[in-house]
Amino acid sequence: MAIHAYLQKSIGKSEATGANETLAKFAGERNWAIATTSVESEGGATHNCPGLFHLLAVCKPGDILLIAQVDRLTRLNIETWDRLRTEINARGVLLVSPDLPTTWAFGSPEPSEIAGLINQAINSTLLDVLSTLARKAQEDKRWLQRQGIAATKAAGGYRGRPENTRRNDEIIAMLRSGRTWESVRNKVRCSNSTIARMAKRMKTESAEE
């Protein structure tokens, strides 16, 4: 069993330092040796979490993914969250966080077969709960956006969200060069729905030429 620590992207350097110290203290109290630490390189609205998936790529069955604030995972967009959940389950990784006492027993050295099955069941339930919270957060966000747009429209001030032409042009150029959707998504940090819109636009433009 190896311990892999993950620090989410923070607004302030002091917050990231504090989270790192929290994980180090938490691990030290349990005599856990942290094998690897990954600090997320990406923030903002895309939430693709390349650092998190890079960390998962080195995990083996039974390894622990130690996260400072597990509630932040619920802020991921649904597409990224579903991918994360699938990856965690497929690799047999256990999610542990200082703010979730029910996960603390996962780090017991060489758990019995029964204890291991119980840990997996708890981990699966935790992922189900986080998945529900992530979807609710996404729905709440969309509801608030719709309410805000409706209010702005009523006041006569809504002009729609401006298009990110630079990003969209880059996506189209990459698609025309034969790049896969996955490589485009990883390079540009956008959703599959955005790539689909640009692919449709590209086909329309080609048909009109």
C-alpha positions in Angstrom: 0.0 0.0 0.0 1.3 3.4 -1.0 0.1 6.8 0.1 -0.3 9.4 -2.7 -1.1 13.0 -1.6 -3.1 15.4 -3.8 -3.4 19.1 -3.3 -6.1 21.0 -5.2 -5.4 24.2 -7.0 -5.7 27.1 -4.5 -6.2 30.8 -4.9 -3.6 31.7 -2.4 -0.1 30.2 -1.8 -0.7 30.3 2.0 -3.8 28.1 1.5 -1.9 25.5 -0.5 0.9 25.5 2.2 -1.7 25.0 4.9 -3.2 22.1 3.1 0.2 20.5 2.6 0.9 20.8 6.3 -2.4 19.3 7.1 -1.8 16.2 5.0 1.8 15.9 6.4 0.5 16.1 10.0 -2.3 13.7 9.3 0.0 11.1 7.7 2.6 11.6 10.4 0.1 10.8 13.2 -0.5 7.5 11.5 3.1 6.7 10.6 2.2 6.8 7.0 5.0 7.6 4.5 3.7 9.7 1.6 5.2 8.2 -1.5 4.2 11.0 -4.0 2.6 14.4 -3.8 0.9 16.1 -6.7 -0.1 19.8 -6.6 -2.8 20.6 -9.2 -1.5 22.9 -11.9 -4.9 23.9 -13.2 -7.6 26.0 -11.7 -10.5 28.1 -13.0 -13.7 26.9 -14.6 -12.5 23.9 -16.6 -11.8 21.6 -13.7 -10.0 19.0 -15.8 -7.6 18.1 -13.0 -4.6 16.8 -15.0 -2.6 16.5 -11.8 -5.1 14.3 -10.2 -5.3 11.9 -13.1 -1.6 11.8 -13.4 -1.4 10.8 -9.8 -4.0 8.1 -10.3 -2.0 6.7 -13.2 0.8 5.6 -10.8 -1.6 4.1 -8.2 -1.9 0.4 -7.7 -4.8 -1.6 -6.2 -5.1 -0.9 -2.4 -3.2 2.4 -2.7 -4.5 5.5 -0.9 -5.3 8.8 -2.5 -5.0 11.3 0.3 -6.9 14.6 -0.4 -6.9 17.6 1.9 -10.4 18.8 1.2 -12.6 16.1 -0.4 -15.6 18.6 -0.7 -13.7 20.3 -3.6 -14.2 17.2 -5.7 -17.9 18.0 -5.7 -17.1 21.2 -7.7 -15.9 19.2 -10.7 -18.0 19.2 -13.8 -20.0 16.0 -14.2 -17.9 14.8 -17.1 -14.7 15.0 -15.1 -16.3 13.6 -12.0 -17.6 10.5 -13.9 -14.2 9.9 -15.4 -12.6 10.3 -11.9 -15.0 7.8 -10.3 -14.4 5.3 -13.0 -10.7 5.6 -12.7 -10.7 5.2 -8.9 -12.9 2.1 -9.1 -11.0 0.5 -11.9 -7.7 0.9 -10.1 -9.0 -0.1 -6.7 -7.8 3.1 -5.0 -9.1 4.1 -1.6 -10.0 7.8 -1.0 -8.9 9.2 2.4 -9.4 12.7 3.7 -8.7 14.3 7.1 -12.2 15.8 7.1 -13.8 12.3 6.6 -13.2 10.2 9.7 -15.0 7.2 8.1 -12.1 6.8 5.7 -9.3 6.9 8.3 -9.3 3.1 8.8 -8.4 2.6 5.2 -4.7 3.0 6.0 -4.5 0.0 8.4 -1.4 -2.1 7.4 -2.3 -5.4 5.7 -6.0 -5.5 6.4 -7.8 -8.8 6.6 -9.9 -10.0 3.6 -13.1 -9.0 5.4 -11.7 -5.6 6.4 -10.6 -5.0 2.9 -14.0 -5.8 1.5 -15.6 -3.4 4.1 -13.1 -0.7 3.1 -14.1 -1.1 -0.6 -17.8 -1.0 0.3 -17.3 2.2 2.3 -15.2 3.7 -0.5 -17.9 2.9 -3.0 -20.6 4.5 -0.9 -18.4 7.6 -0.4 -18.0 7.9 -4.2 -21.8 7.5 -4.6 -22.4 10.3 -2.1 -19.8 12.6 -3.7 -21.3 11.9 -7.1 -24.7 12.9 -5.9 -23.3 16.1 -4.4 -21.4 16.9 -7.6 -24.5 16.6 -9.7 -26.6 18.6 -7.2 -23.9 21.4 -7.2 -23.9 21.4 -11.0 -27.7 21.6 -11.1 -27.8 24.4 -8.5 -25.2 26.3 -10.5 -27.2 26.0 -13.7 -30.4 27.0 -11.9 -28.7 30.1 -10.5 -27.4 30.9 -14.0 -30.8 30.6 -15.5 -32.3 32.8 -12.8 -29.6 35.4 -13.3 -30.1 35.4 -17.1 -33.9 35.7 -16.7 -33.5 38.6 -14.4 -31.0 40.4 -16.7 -33.2 39.7 -19.7 -36.2 41.2 -17.9 -34.1 44.3 -17.2 -33.1 44.4 -20.9 -29.4 43.9 -20.3 -28.6 40.4 -21.4 -26.4 40.0 -24.5 -25.4 36.4 -24.0 -22.0 34.9 -23.2 -19.2 36.2 -25.4 -17.6 33.6 -27.6 -14.0 32.6 -26.9 -13.0 32.9 -30.6 -9.3 32.3 -30.0 -9.9 29.0 -28.2 -12.6 27.9 -30.8 -10.3 28.7 -33.7 -7.6 26.6 -32.0 -10.0 23.7 -31.6 -11.0 23.8 -35.2 -7.4 24.0 -36.4 -6.5 20.9 -34.3 -9.5 19.0 -35.5 -8.6 19.8 -39.1 -5.1 18.5 -38.5 -6.5 15.2 -37.4 -6.0 15.5 -33.7 -8.3 13.3 -31.5 -10.9 14.8 -29.2 -9.0 13.6 -26.2 -5.8 15.4 -27.3 -7.8 18.5 -28.1 -9.5 18.4 -24.7 -6.2 17.9 -22.9 -4.5 20.7 -24.9 -7.2 23.4 -24.8 -8.8 22.4 -21.5 -12.4 22.3 -22.7 -15.4 20.0 -22.6 -16.5 17.5 -25.2 -19.6 19.5 -25.8 -17.5 22.5 -26.9 -15.4 20.2 -29.2 -18.6 18.8 -30.7 -19.9 22.3 -31.4 -16.7 23.2 -33.2 -16.7 20.0 -35.2 -20.2 20.7 -36.3 -19.2 24.3 -37.2 -16.2 23.0 -39.1 -18.4 20.6 -41.2 -20.9 23.4 -41.9 -18.2 25.7 -43.1 -16.7 23.0 -45.3 -20.1 22.3 -46.9 -20.6 26.0 -47.7 -17.2 26.3 -49.4 
